[in-house]
Amino acid sequence: MSNQKKVEEAVFQLLEALGENPKREGLLDTPKRVAKMYQEMFSGLNEDPKDQFTAVFSEAHDEVVLVKDISFYSMCEHHLVPFYGNAHVAYIPSGGKVTGLSKLARAVEVASKRPQLQERLTDQVATSLESALAPHGVFVMVEAEHMCMTMRGIKKPGSKTVTTVAKGVFKEDAVLRREILSMIHH
């Protein structure tokens, strides 16, 4: 985070504005703790998900590669409250280029560690993978629960939002898209 002291001051002022006493025992170190937490939660701000695909290997594999149930959490940029869930990332290699499986999870991690919209998160992961490997196709699905819908407003805990991005053959071929959806839900 670029300015931890500034975050601490802002949290101190927020507590005051809420009518709390930020100098009382239980809140004394809260601004420092929140600033440290935000440093971790927003650590993806200075990284590009595309840069996570550093491990690229030559392998004669031309069928689906799918890593599913990649857990993540992010912060809704509209309310600065968490949303969390699972991402499923699939691609069909082209030209014998595959990447390390952990790199798919790492791209999700980096894209999620910033104020975010679920739609943008889904697209950033798909676009990064497409840009790094130029595969025949990419499919990314993100399923998440948004605390802005659970804690406030409509107050519907347990509701999930699902977003998808299909590129290449996954966008063009409905049969292939149904196949990947079946693999994700199996």
N, C-alpha and C positions, 0 to 999 in steps of 0.2 A: 504494500500500500504506500502511496506516495507521501502521505503526511499523517503519521499516527497521532501526533500531538493535536492536530486539527480535529481529528475524529474524536479524540478524548474530550476536547472542549465542546464539540457539538453535542455529544451524549450528555455531558454535564448540563449544558443549557437546555436540552430536551427534558431532562429530569426536573429541572427547575420550572420549565414552562408547564409541565404536567401537574405542578403543585407539590412535588416531592422535595425533600431536602437531600441533595446529593452529598452532603457532608456527614450524614448520619452513618453510623457504623456499618450497617448492611449494604449501603450504597457507595461507600467511600472508594472502593476499588472498581466499581462497576464501569466507569468510563474507560479505564485501562483494559479491563477484561473484554468489553465490547469491541474496542479498537483492535485488540489482538485477534478476536474471533473474526472480525470483518477482514482482517489481513488474510486469514486463511480462506474464508468463504469467497472472497473476490480475487483470489490469486490468479485466476485465468485472464484477468484484464490485460496483462502484459504478454500473453501468449496467443499463438494462432493454432487452432486445432490442426491445421494442415501440417504444421511443423512436427507433429507427433509421429508422422509416418516416416521415421528415420530408418527403420529396419525393413528394407525391401529385398526380397529374395527371388531368385529364379527357380521356378517350380512348374513343371508341366501339369498344372491343375486348372481345368477350365469349367469346373462345376461350382455351385454355390458354396460360399464360405459365410457362415452365420454365427455371430456371437450374440446370444440373447440373454435377457434378464440382467443387463448391466445396470446396477443400481446407481442412482445419482440423486443429488439435491441441488437446488438452485434458488435464487431469490427473484420473485416476481418484481419486475421493474416498475409496475404501477403502484404497488403497496409496500414494497420492501418486506414482504413476508415470504416464507419458504414455499416452494412446490417441490415435490419429490416423487420418484417412481422408478421405472425401468425403461431402458432403451434397448432396442434390438437393431443390430447393424449387420447388413448383408451386402455382399458384392460377388460378382462373377469375374474372376481374373481375366485379364487380356494380356497377350504377349508373354505369358509365363511370369508375370509380376504379382507376387503375393506379399503381404506384410505380416509382421508379428501380430498375433491375436490380441496381445495386451495393448497394442497401439490403437485398436478400435475402441477399447475401453478408455484409454487415455484421451482420445479425441473427445469423447463424451464428457469426460471429467473437465477438460480445459474449457470446453464450450459452456458448461454449466456453472463454472466458477466466476460469474459476473452477473450484474443485474440483467435479467433475461426475460424473453417471452418464449413459451414452449414452441411456438411455430418457428421462430428464428433458430432456436437450439437445434431442432430437427433438421432444418435446412443447412445450418453451418456444418453439422457432422457429415451430412450427405455430400455437400459441395466440397468439403475438405478431402474426403476420401476419393471423390471423382477427380479432383485436381491432382492429387498426389499419385494415384495409380493408373488413371485412365482405364478403368475396368469396362467390361461390356455393359455392366449395369450396377446400380447401387439402390438399395432399399433401406430406409431407416424409419422405424416406428418408435414413438415415445408415448408412454402411458404414464400420466402423473396425476396426483392429487394436489390441488392448490389450496393452501391455507386461507387465501383471501375468499374462497368460497365456503370454507369450513368454519372459520372463526368469526366472520363478519358477513355483512350483506345477506345473501340467500341462506347461509348456514346449512349446507348440505354435506355433512361429513361422509366420506366414502365414495363420493362421486369422482369419476376419473375422466380426464380429458385425453383423447388419443389424437396424435398428429402423425402424418406420414409424409415422406418425400420419396418419390420413385424417379429414378433417372435411367437413361439408356433402355436396355431391353425390359427392365421391370416396368417402365412407363409405357412402352410400346406393346407389350405382350400380356394380355389379360390372364392367360393360362399360367404363365410364369409368376405373375403377381399373386394369383390365388394359391399357387404352390408355396410361395414364400410365406404368405399369411398362414397357411396350414402348418408349416414348419414352426412358425413363431408360437402358434396357439397350441401345438401338440405337446 
